[in-house]
């Protein structure tokens, strides 16, 4: 399984599942920080 940041390598290595949350929703914010 790969993630947004390494999906190309994950596919090359035979991954059949990819997590794309960051690619869709953007990076997480820490508590107290706003996205604006």
ABEGO torsion letter per residue (X at the ends): XBBAAAAAAAAAAGBABBBAAAAAAEBBBBBGBBAX
